[in-house]
Amino acid sequence: MDSLFFIASKVFWAIAQPDSLIVILLALAAAMLLLNRIKWAKITITALALFLAGLGIYPLGDFVLAPLENSYALPTDVAPTRIIVLGGGEDSYPSGLSQTQNLNEAGERFLTAISLAHQFPNATLIFTGGSGNMLDQAISGTDIAEPIFDQFPGLSGRTLLEGLSRNTYENAKNTAQSLQAMGADPAQGQTVLVTSAYHMRRSMGVFCAAGYRNIIPYPTDYRVTYRWDWDLANHLHDLNNGLREWIGILAYRVTGKIHTLSPASC
């Protein structure tokens, strides 16, 4: 069932994401022209051009991301038993081709987790992340995370790597099972959860549902700027991220993977 959900979510988003819808609308407009539906082709192309021009200037994605990013404030008083950092900050393809460790725009997840691990030397650092690519599972997030952590002697003997998870739900489930296999109880002690700020609401939901208790959200990788400038690529990218996260939250709630749309704590 987990694999079915993973595949269905990837196929759905490949079609439903805004940049795919733009291509679909362009294809429809071309078909209208071929079928001599000139009026409707003009309406479609004009509407699409106006939307893209507006999105190029106006950071619409920021207003979609902002409620997600503002869900949790940075904690001021933590004493973690474990620090869990979710994968997604690694850039798999360049890393595989170059045989080096490359991070993407969510690389702050690594920086924040390593910083916290040094602040709290008695806490276990857990990285969870496999490959979210439906067609290529060759490179796991742990293949990149492990050599990064190995560069910090203070992390030696304190890390747990979980490299099979393909999405946030599996992150929570698999790390809980890994801890239980080691004789640890996810409901005991304090867990500091590190992920991108816009992704924290869904992450808190699935970790609470997986049996974790006393979770402290530690958001990082903030994206919202509210800058008005010509930057169509980034504005579209932020819109993609925001809509995908909101749809992901709703899908997780409908399928019972989270118990509430906005978990405060557990």
N, C-alpha and C positions, 0 to 999 in steps of 0.2 A: 504493500500500500504506500509506503514511503517513496518508493521509486516512481510509482504512478503519479503521486502528487508532484514530485520533483519534475518529471517530464512534462506534465500538464501545465505547470506554472511557467516553465521555460517556453513552451510552444505558445501559450496564451500571450506572454509578454513580448515575444518576438513579433507578434502581429499587432498588439494593442499599444505598444509604446509610440509616443508622438512622432518620432522620426519615421517609423514604419507607416503610420497613418498618412504622413505627408506624401510618401512615395505612392501609397495606394490611391490617394486623391489625384495625384498627377497622372497615374495610369488611367484612372476613370475619366479624367479630362481628355486624355489622348483618345480613349475609346469613343467618347462623345463626339470628338472632331471627326473620327473615322466614320461614325454613324450619322454625320451631318446634324448633330444636335448642337449647333453652334452657340445658341443662347445659353444652354446649361453649361457648356464647356467654358464660356466666357465668365459666367457667374462663379464657377468652381475655381478657375485660375485666379480671378480677381480676389476672391475671398482668401485664397491661400497666400497670395502675394501680400495682401494687407496684414494677414496674421503673422507672416514671417518678418515683415518690415517692423511691425509693432514689437514682436518678440526680440528682434535684434537690438532694440533700444531699451525696452522695458523688461526688468528682471522678474518676470512672472513666476519663475521657479522659486525665487526667494520667498514669495508669499505662500507657496505650497510647502516649502521646507521649514519655514519659521515656526509654526506651531509644533512641529516635531522636535526641532532643536531646542525649543524652550520648555520642553516637558520636564526636564530635570536640571537643577542647578548643580554646580560642582560641589562636592562634599568638602567640609572643612575639618571633620574629625573622623578619621578612619583608623581601624586597627585590624587589618585583614589577616585571616587565616590563609586565604588563597586569593590570587589575582588572576582573573580569567580574561584573556584578550581574544576577541573574535578575529578570525581571518578575514581577508578582504583588502588588507593594506599591501599585499604582495602583488607584484606584476609577473605573472607566471611565464608568459611567452618570451619576453626579452631575457628573463632569468634562465629559461631552458636553452635558448639559443646561444647565449653568451657564457653560460655556466658561471654566472655571478648572481648576486642577490639584488634584485631590483624592486623598489617600492613604488606604489602609485600615489594618487592624491590622498588616499586614506592611510598613508604611511605613518601619520601621527599616532595611530593605534599602537604601533611598535614603540615609538618614542615614549609615549605615556606609560605603557606597561613596564618598560625597562626602568624608567625613572621611578615608578612606584616600587618596583622590586628592590631597587637600591635604597629607597627610603625605609622599606620594611623587610629587612634581611631574613626574618624568620618565616615570611610568607612563601607559599609555593606559587610559582608562576606557571600558569596553564595556558597553552596556545591551542585553539581549536579551529581547524579549517582544512578541508580537503580541496577538491576542485569543484567549482560551481558550473563548469562547462559541461553541457549535456553530451557533447560529441567527443570530448577529449579529457580523460581522467588521468593522463600520464603523469602530470606534475601536480603534486599535492602542496598545499600551503606549508606543510611541515618541512618539505624539501628546501624551502627558502628560509623559514623561521629558524630551523635548527642551527645552520651555520652562523646566522646573525647572533643568536643567543650565545653560541660557543665563543664569540669574541669578547664576552664579558665574564671574566673569571669568577666574579661574585655570584653568578647564576649557576655555577657548576653544582650539580646534584640537587638543584631546587626546581627544575623545570619538568613539566609533563606535557608531552606533545600528542595531540589527537588529530589524525590526518585523514579520517574517513568521511567527515561531515560535508554535505553538499549544500546545505542551507542553514538558516538560523535555528529551525526546529531541531535538526540533527545535531547542531552544536550543543544545544542544551541536553538533549537525550544522551548523546555519546559521552559527554564529559561526566555526566552524573553516573553513567555505567562504569566509566574508567575509575572514578573515585571510589565507587562501591567495590570494584574489583581489588582495590588497594586496601580495603578495610576502612575507608573514610566515608563519612555520612555528609552528603551535600546540605542537609538541613542543620548541621552543626557548624559552629564557628561563623566567621564573617567572610562573605565573598564580595570582593570588589570586581565589578563587571566593567570592562573597558571596550568601547566600540564607538563608532562615529555618532555624533550627537543626534542626527536625524534618524538613526537606526536604533536608538536606545529604547524607545517605547515598545517596539515589537520584541526586542531582545529581553527586556525585563519580563514581558508577558510569558515568553516560552520558558525562561529559566524558573520563574515562579511555578509554572505548570509542571515543570520537570521535577519538582520537589525541593528546590533550593529555598532556603530561608535566610533572613538577615542579609539580603543582597543590597549592596551600596552601588548605585549607578555612578560611573565616572565617565561622563561624555567627553569626547575629544573630536578633532577634525570638524570644526565648524565651517559651514559653507556660505551662510547668508551674508551678503554685503549691502544689498539695496542700492547698488551703484547703477545709475542710468548712464549707459554708454553703448556704443555699437560693439556688441559681442554676441552674435547670434549663436555661435557654437557652444559657448559656455552657458548661455541662458537656456538653450534647448537641453543641454546636458543636465542642468539643475532641475528643469521641469521633468525630465525623464526620471531622475532620482526621486524627486518628491512624489510624483504620481505612483511610481512603482512601490514606494514604501507604504503609502496610504492603501493601495490595493492589496499589498501584502498583509497589512494589519487586518483588513476586512476578511481576506481569505483565511487567515489563521484563526480568526474568531469564528467564522462560519464552520470551519472544519474541526473546531474544538481544540486547536493547538495552543490557544491562549484563552483565558477565562474572562477577560475584560479588555475593552478597547484602549483603556488608559490606566494601566496598573500603577498605583502609587508606590507600593512596596509589598514585601511579603517576608 
